């Protein structure tokens, strides 16, 4: 970043901070604050503020590129060492970054759409499985490639790193044994009738992972039903323990019109060779590290950056600040607003005045409903796009000279 670009971005960030206020977290005076600047001088942390005005004055005079506060609460947040700060507890933080997603899309727009879906999935875990109240959860667009979720509930404030990792394990399904959810139960046996077994598992709407397992099995059956017969039989018969005869009979059972309804009721017993085939399919799942999964729960797993959640002294971006790598607002959201939120429009804070740039390389993006396909060399784009491109490091500011004709 050259001096002209750096000064341009500092001036625009200063304008924003003069006109706007940070959305500071509760008990901000008990939190540590940290800042990164445009001169790449490194993190300045171990800061604390007793009032909002003091924080605002610092930000407006120093104009940081990035602003962070701690998830933790301290007795002495401004102390120079972590030991001296005297830790009191910490919010439960989840960081969803598109770069960390499994099979992440390559385009920025697709990344943002995908990470929003993962955020909604994670919120479902927190609300339904853990029972947190919406009033205890804050969602924030990070200003970059994802979202942060802050859980502020007295019950979790003093959890240590190990307990927080266990929460991540549950969300991501780490160590989950799907065979524990699908089992045989004995039925009958009264008045001289020989007892029998019935294959069953959690019905649709069950609590926790039971409902997700039901969805996974339903998804698997739907996938098989949508394949042509040859493809379906090939997939089934390649599973260890399922020969061509069992595969054919089992596939024919799956074509029954009642199959999805019965699965949603938690009934697997009506399928041909139910116990043997499901056992093999589940065995294949349990060996998924060695072979391709047949029944997969990948779509049901939550996504989050485990080190962020486990770190009880983590610094996280301050809502209402600007992300120094995009110029977007780190935007706090009500849970009800997440579905309709469009980062490439709603987190954009700068205007439309034209700005001359020097593109350092070809670059394409979308903002406020407009598509930009820029080649290297001189270009002119609206202010909001110019800030984004310079912050991303793909463009430099260019001085705007009057032509010699106009000076004569």
C-alpha positions as CSV (number, residue, x, y, z in Angstrom):
1,X,0.0,0.0,0.0
2,X,1.6,3.3,-1.1
3,X,1.3,6.5,0.9
4,X,-1.4,8.0,-1.2
5,X,-3.6,5.0,-0.7
6,X,-2.9,4.8,3.0
7,X,-3.8,8.5,3.5
8,X,-6.9,8.1,1.4
9,X,-8.2,5.2,3.5
10,X,-7.3,6.9,6.8
11,X,-9.3,9.9,5.7
12,X,-12.3,7.9,4.8
13,X,-12.2,5.8,8.0
14,X,-11.8,9.0,10.1
15,X,-14.9,10.5,8.4
16,X,-16.8,7.4,9.2
17,X,-15.8,7.3,12.9
18,X,-16.5,11.0,13.3
19,X,-20.1,10.5,12.0
20,X,-20.8,7.0,13.5
21,X,-20.6,5.3,16.9
22,X,-19.2,1.9,17.8
23,X,-21.7,-0.6,19.0
24,X,-19.7,-1.4,22.2
25,X,-20.4,-4.7,24.0
26,X,-21.9,-4.9,27.5
27,X,-19.5,-4.2,30.3
28,X,-17.0,-2.7,27.8
29,X,-15.0,-1.1,30.7
30,X,-14.2,-4.7,31.9
31,X,-12.8,-5.7,28.5
32,X,-9.4,-5.5,27.0
33,X,-9.2,-3.5,23.7
34,X,-6.7,-4.0,20.8
35,X,-6.0,-2.2,17.6
36,X,-4.2,-2.7,14.3
37,X,-3.2,0.4,12.2
38,X,-2.6,1.3,8.6
39,X,1.2,1.6,9.2
40,X,1.5,-2.1,9.9
41,X,3.1,-1.4,13.2
42,X,1.6,-4.4,14.9
43,X,-1.1,-5.0,17.5
44,X,-1.5,-2.4,20.2
45,X,-3.5,-4.1,23.0
46,X,-3.9,-4.2,26.8
47,X,-6.0,-1.0,26.4
48,X,-9.0,-0.3,28.6
49,X,-11.6,2.6,28.7
50,X,-13.8,3.8,31.5
51,X,-16.3,5.6,29.3
52,X,-17.5,5.5,25.7
53,X,-16.3,9.0,25.1
54,X,-12.7,8.0,25.9
55,X,-12.8,5.1,23.5
56,X,-14.4,7.3,20.8
57,X,-11.7,10.0,21.2
58,X,-9.0,7.4,20.8
59,X,-10.5,5.9,17.7
60,X,-11.1,9.3,16.0
61,X,-7.6,10.5,16.7
62,X,-5.7,7.3,15.9
63,X,-8.0,5.9,13.2
64,X,-7.2,2.2,13.5
65,X,-7.6,-0.2,10.6
66,X,-9.1,-2.9,12.8
67,X,-10.7,-2.6,16.3
68,X,-11.1,-5.5,18.7
69,X,-12.3,-6.1,22.2
70,X,-11.9,-9.2,24.4
71,X,-14.6,-11.8,24.8
72,X,-13.3,-12.0,28.4
73,X,-14.1,-9.8,31.3
74,X,-11.2,-8.8,33.6
75,X,-10.8,-7.1,36.9
76,X,-7.9,-5.1,35.5
77,X,-8.3,-5.2,31.7
78,X,-5.6,-2.7,31.0
79,X,-2.8,-4.6,32.9
80,X,0.2,-5.4,30.7
81,X,0.1,-9.2,31.2
82,X,-2.7,-11.7,31.1
83,X,-2.0,-12.9,34.6
84,X,-2.3,-9.4,36.0
85,X,-5.6,-8.8,34.3
86,X,-7.4,-11.2,36.6
87,X,-9.8,-13.1,34.4
88,X,-13.5,-13.0,35.5
89,X,-15.2,-15.0,32.7
90,X,-15.8,-14.8,29.0
91,X,-18.6,-14.7,26.4
92,X,-19.0,-17.9,24.3
93,X,-17.8,-16.9,20.9
94,X,-18.3,-18.6,17.5
95,X,-16.4,-17.5,14.4
96,X,-17.6,-18.7,11.0
97,X,-15.2,-17.8,8.3
98,X,-15.9,-18.8,4.7
99,X,-12.3,-19.7,4.2
100,X,-12.6,-22.4,6.8
101,X,-15.7,-24.1,5.4
102,X,-15.6,-27.6,3.9
103,X,-15.5,-27.3,0.1
104,X,-15.8,-23.5,0.3
105,X,-16.9,-21.7,-2.8
106,X,-14.3,-19.6,-4.6
107,X,-16.2,-16.5,-5.4
108,X,-16.7,-13.9,-2.6
109,X,-20.4,-13.7,-3.3
110,X,-20.9,-17.5,-3.0
111,X,-18.7,-17.6,0.1
112,X,-20.9,-15.0,1.8
113,X,-24.1,-16.9,0.9
114,X,-22.7,-20.2,2.1
115,X,-21.4,-18.9,5.4
116,X,-24.8,-17.3,6.1
117,X,-26.4,-20.7,5.8
118,X,-23.8,-22.2,8.1
119,X,-24.5,-19.4,10.6
120,X,-28.2,-20.1,10.5
121,X,-27.5,-23.8,11.1
122,X,-25.3,-23.0,14.1
123,X,-27.9,-20.7,15.6
124,X,-30.4,-23.6,15.4
125,X,-28.0,-25.7,17.5
126,X,-27.7,-22.9,20.1
127,X,-31.4,-22.2,20.3
128,X,-32.9,-25.7,20.0
129,X,-30.2,-28.0,21.4
130,X,-28.7,-25.8,24.0
131,X,-31.8,-23.8,24.8
132,X,-30.1,-20.3,24.8
133,X,-32.6,-17.5,24.7
134,X,-32.5,-15.2,21.6
135,X,-31.9,-12.3,24.0
136,X,-28.6,-13.9,25.1
137,X,-27.3,-14.2,21.6
138,X,-25.8,-11.5,19.4
139,X,-25.0,-12.1,15.7
140,X,-22.5,-9.9,13.9
141,X,-21.3,-9.8,10.3
142,X,-17.5,-9.7,10.6
143,X,-17.1,-7.2,7.8
144,X,-15.0,-9.8,5.9
145,X,-15.9,-13.4,5.0
146,X,-18.2,-14.5,7.8
147,X,-20.1,-14.0,11.0
148,X,-19.5,-13.9,14.7
149,X,-21.9,-15.2,17.3
150,X,-21.7,-13.9,20.9
151,X,-23.5,-15.9,23.6
152,X,-23.8,-13.8,26.8
153,X,-25.4,-16.1,29.3
154,X,-24.3,-16.3,33.0
155,X,-24.4,-20.1,32.8
156,X,-21.4,-20.2,30.4
157,X,-19.3,-17.2,31.4
158,X,-16.9,-19.2,33.6
159,X,-16.5,-22.3,31.3
160,X,-12.9,-23.2,30.6
161,X,-11.3,-24.0,27.3
162,X,-11.9,-27.8,27.6
163,X,-15.7,-27.3,28.2
164,X,-15.9,-25.0,25.3
165,X,-14.2,-27.5,23.1
166,X,-16.8,-30.1,24.1
167,X,-19.5,-27.7,22.8
168,X,-17.7,-27.5,19.5
169,X,-17.5,-31.3,19.5
170,X,-21.2,-31.5,19.8
171,X,-21.9,-28.9,17.1
172,X,-19.6,-30.5,14.6
173,X,-20.6,-34.1,15.4
174,X,-17.1,-35.1,16.3
175,X,-17.1,-38.5,17.9
176,X,-20.8,-39.0,17.0
177,X,-21.7,-42.7,16.6
178,X,-24.7,-42.9,14.4
179,X,-25.2,-46.6,15.3
180,X,-26.2,-45.5,18.8
181,X,-29.3,-43.9,17.3
182,X,-30.4,-46.9,15.2
183,X,-31.1,-50.1,17.1
184,X,-33.2,-53.2,17.4
185,X,-36.0,-53.4,20.0
186,X,-37.9,-56.5,21.0
187,X,-41.6,-56.7,20.3
188,X,-44.2,-59.3,21.0
189,X,-43.5,-62.5,23.0
190,X,-46.7,-62.6,25.1
191,X,-49.0,-65.6,25.5
192,X,-46.6,-68.1,23.9
193,X,-45.8,-65.9,20.9
194,X,-42.1,-65.9,20.1
195,X,-40.6,-62.4,20.5
196,X,-39.3,-60.6,17.5
197,X,-37.1,-57.6,16.9
198,X,-37.9,-54.3,15.2
199,X,-35.4,-51.9,13.6
200,X,-36.1,-48.3,14.9
201,X,-34.4,-45.0,15.3
202,X,-35.4,-41.4,16.3
203,X,-38.4,-40.0,14.6
204,X,-38.6,-36.7,12.8
205,X,-38.8,-33.8,15.3
206,X,-36.7,-35.7,18.0
207,X,-34.5,-33.6,20.1
208,X,-30.8,-32.9,19.3
209,X,-28.9,-35.1,16.9
210,X,-31.8,-37.6,16.8
211,X,-33.7,-35.3,14.4
212,X,-30.6,-34.7,12.4
213,X,-29.9,-38.4,12.0
214,X,-33.5,-38.9,10.8
215,X,-32.9,-36.2,8.2
216,X,-29.6,-37.8,7.1
217,X,-31.3,-41.2,6.6
218,X,-34.2,-39.6,4.8
219,X,-31.7,-37.7,2.6
220,X,-29.9,-41.0,1.8
221,X,-33.1,-42.8,0.9
222,X,-34.2,-39.9,-1.3
223,X,-30.8,-39.9,-3.1
224,X,-31.1,-43.7,-3.8
225,X,-34.7,-43.3,-5.1
226,X,-33.5,-40.5,-7.4
227,X,-30.8,-42.6,-9.0
228,X,-31.6,-44.9,-11.9
229,X,-31.7,-48.6,-10.9
230,X,-28.2,-49.5,-12.2
231,X,-26.5,-46.6,-10.3
232,X,-28.5,-47.3,-7.1
233,X,-27.6,-51.0,-7.2
234,X,-24.0,-50.2,-7.9
235,X,-23.8,-47.9,-4.8
236,X,-25.6,-50.4,-2.5
237,X,-23.7,-53.5,-3.7
238,X,-20.3,-51.8,-3.2
239,X,-21.0,-51.4,0.5
240,X,-19.3,-54.1,2.5
241,X,-21.6,-56.9,3.5
242,X,-24.3,-56.2,0.9
243,X,-24.4,-58.5,-2.1
244,X,-26.3,-58.0,-5.3
245,X,-29.3,-60.0,-4.0
246,X,-29.7,-57.9,-0.9
247,X,-29.0,-54.7,-2.8
248,X,-31.7,-55.5,-5.3
249,X,-34.4,-56.4,-2.7
250,X,-33.5,-53.4,-0.5
251,X,-33.6,-51.0,-3.5
252,X,-37.1,-52.4,-4.4
253,X,-38.2,-51.8,-0.8
254,X,-37.1,-48.1,-1.1
255,X,-39.5,-47.6,-4.0
256,X,-42.5,-48.0,-1.8
257,X,-44.5,-44.8,-1.7
258,X,-44.6,-45.0,2.1
259,X,-40.8,-45.1,2.7
260,X,-40.1,-41.5,3.6
261,X,-43.2,-41.3,5.8
262,X,-42.2,-44.4,7.6
263,X,-38.6,-43.2,8.1
264,X,-39.9,-39.9,9.5
265,X,-41.9,-42.0,12.0
266,X,-38.7,-43.7,13.0
267,X,-39.5,-47.0,11.4
268,X,-36.9,-48.9,9.4
269,X,-38.3,-52.4,9.9
270,X,-40.5,-52.5,6.9
271,X,-37.6,-52.5,4.5
272,X,-36.3,-55.8,3.1
273,X,-33.2,-57.1,4.9
274,X,-33.5,-54.1,7.2
275,X,-31.2,-55.2,10.0
276,X,-28.4,-56.6,7.8
277,X,-28.4,-53.8,5.2
278,X,-28.7,-50.9,7.7
279,X,-25.9,-52.4,9.8
280,X,-23.7,-52.5,6.7
281,X,-24.6,-49.0,5.7
282,X,-23.9,-47.7,9.2
283,X,-20.7,-49.7,9.4
284,X,-19.6,-48.0,6.2
285,X,-20.4,-44.6,7.8
286,X,-18.4,-45.5,10.9
287,X,-15.4,-46.2,8.7
288,X,-15.8,-42.9,6.7
289,X,-12.2,-42.0,7.3
290,X,-11.2,-44.9,5.1
291,X,-14.0,-45.1,2.5
292,X,-16.7,-42.8,1.1
293,X,-19.6,-42.4,3.5
294,X,-22.9,-44.0,2.4
295,X,-25.1,-42.4,5.0
296,X,-23.5,-39.1,5.7
297,X,-24.3,-36.4,8.3
298,X,-22.0,-33.9,6.8
299,X,-24.8,-31.5,5.9
300,X,-26.0,-31.6,9.5
301,X,-22.7,-30.8,11.1
302,X,-22.2,-27.3,12.5
303,X,-19.2,-25.2,11.3
304,X,-17.1,-23.0,13.6
305,X,-13.4,-22.1,14.2
306,X,-12.6,-24.2,17.2
307,X,-9.6,-22.2,18.4
308,X,-11.7,-19.0,18.7
309,X,-14.4,-20.7,20.7
310,X,-11.9,-22.4,23.0
311,X,-9.8,-19.3,23.6
312,X,-11.2,-17.7,26.8
313,X,-9.0,-14.6,26.2
314,X,-9.8,-14.1,22.5
315,X,-10.0,-10.6,20.9
316,X,-13.0,-10.3,18.5
317,X,-14.0,-7.5,16.2
318,X,-16.0,-4.6,17.7
319,X,-19.5,-4.2,16.1
320,X,-19.9,-0.9,14.4
321,X,-16.2,-0.7,13.5
322,X,-14.9,-0.9,9.9
323,X,-13.0,-4.0,8.7
324,X,-9.7,-2.8,7.5
325,X,-9.5,-5.5,4.8
326,X,-12.8,-4.5,3.0
327,X,-14.0,-1.2,4.4
328,X,-17.3,-2.9,5.3
329,X,-19.1,-2.2,8.5
330,X,-18.8,-4.9,11.2
331,X,-22.6,-5.1,11.4
332,X,-24.6,-6.2,14.4
333,X,-27.8,-8.0,13.4
334,X,-31.0,-9.1,15.1
335,X,-31.5,-12.8,14.6
336,X,-34.7,-12.1,12.6
337,X,-32.7,-9.8,10.2
338,X,-30.1,-12.4,9.3
339,X,-32.1,-14.1,6.5
340,X,-32.6,-10.8,4.5
341,X,-29.2,-9.4,5.3
342,X,-27.0,-8.7,2.2
343,X,-23.4,-7.9,3.2
344,X,-22.6,-6.5,-0.2
345,X,-25.2,-3.9,0.2
346,X,-26.2,-3.6,3.9
347,X,-22.6,-3.5,5.2
348,X,-21.4,-0.9,2.7
349,X,-21.1,2.6,4.3
350,X,-19.4,4.8,1.7
351,X,-21.0,6.7,-1.1
352,X,-21.0,6.8,-4.9
353,X,-18.6,9.6,-5.7
354,X,-16.2,8.5,-8.5
355,X,-12.6,7.7,-7.5
356,X,-9.7,7.2,-9.8
357,X,-7.7,4.0,-9.2
358,X,-4.8,2.1,-10.5
359,X,-5.7,-1.6,-10.6
360,X,-2.7,-3.8,-9.6
361,X,-4.3,-6.9,-11.2
362,X,-7.6,-8.0,-12.8
363,X,-10.4,-8.3,-10.2
364,X,-14.1,-8.9,-10.3
365,X,-16.7,-8.3,-7.6
366,X,-20.3,-7.2,-6.9
367,X,-21.4,-4.4,-4.6
368,X,-24.8,-2.8,-4.2
369,X,-26.2,-4.8,-7.1
370,X,-23.5,-3.7,-9.6
371,X,-20.9,-6.0,-11.1
372,X,-17.3,-4.9,-11.6
373,X,-14.9,-6.6,-13.9
374,X,-11.7,-4.6,-13.8
375,X,-8.5,-5.1,-15.7
376,X,-5.1,-4.0,-14.4
377,X,-4.3,-0.3,-15.1
378,X,-6.3,2.9,-14.6
379,X,-10.0,2.7,-13.6
380,X,-12.7,4.8,-12.0
381,X,-15.3,3.4,-9.7
382,X,-17.7,4.6,-7.0
383,X,-16.3,5.5,-3.6
384,X,-17.6,2.4,-1.8
385,X,-16.0,0.1,-4.4
386,X,-12.8,2.1,-4.4
387,X,-12.4,1.7,-0.6
388,X,-13.1,-2.0,-0.9
389,X,-10.5,-2.5,-3.7
390,X,-7.8,-0.5,-1.9
391,X,-8.5,-2.2,1.4
392,X,-8.2,-5.6,-0.3
393,X,-4.8,-4.6,-1.8
394,X,-5.8,-5.0,-5.4
395,X,-5.8,-1.3,-6.2
396,X,-3.9,1.9,-5.3
397,X,-5.2,5.5,-5.2
398,X,-4.5,7.6,-8.2
399,X,-4.1,11.4,-8.2
400,X,-6.7,13.2,-10.4
401,X,-5.0,15.7,-12.6
402,X,-6.7,18.4,-14.7
403,X,-6.0,18.2,-18.4
404,X,-3.6,20.8,-19.9
405,X,-6.5,22.0,-22.1
406,X,-8.6,23.0,-19.1
407,X,-5.7,25.0,-17.6
408,X,-5.3,27.2,-20.7
